[in-house]
């Protein structure tokens, strides 16, 4: 966005572990036996954790140069990698604001104060409504709604169940803690406690 001649650069990020879970479930959503999208009769499928362990090992083996060998490989790249982009002249981008998915409404309101400083309250409310967070994400955001609308990775409640399953699994988390270490260090999210106990 440009404020007159001044470029205002912003980005939005999300919790690294939530992002890994959503990407992994999107990549591994083909039906197996009686399971559909890693879900069977209200619980996570038995095969899901072994698949995630295999995926974690593959990520460590192929990150970052051979991710094309994996389903949705580029989606596993860190957010820090994308934020390290450069402009047309090769200079690193400087961000005026980095918002978070989990605080979307508040961060969008703050963003609008920057890019439309002279707008009145009615205009700002209309602008916030125009960029309202999609319903499938709102359970993770402040003031979220039902959050159970399906997308490619499944509903928010299913992703929460898978996150709870892997968050204590050292085989998966060893890879996740290593790959996304910079995201936790730079983006303001709390690193899972298990990362402190694993040798990466």
Secondary structure, 3 states (H helix, E strand, C coil): CEECCEECCEEEECCHHHHHHHHHHHHCCCCECCEECCEECCEECHHHHHHHHHHHHHHHHHCCCCHHHCCCHHHHCCHHHHHCCECCCCCECCCCEEEEHHHHHHHHHHHHHHHCCCCCHHHHHHHHHHCCCCHHHHHHCCCCCCCCCCCCCCCHHHHHHHHHHHCCCHHHHHHHHHHCHHHHHHCCCCCCHHHHCCCC
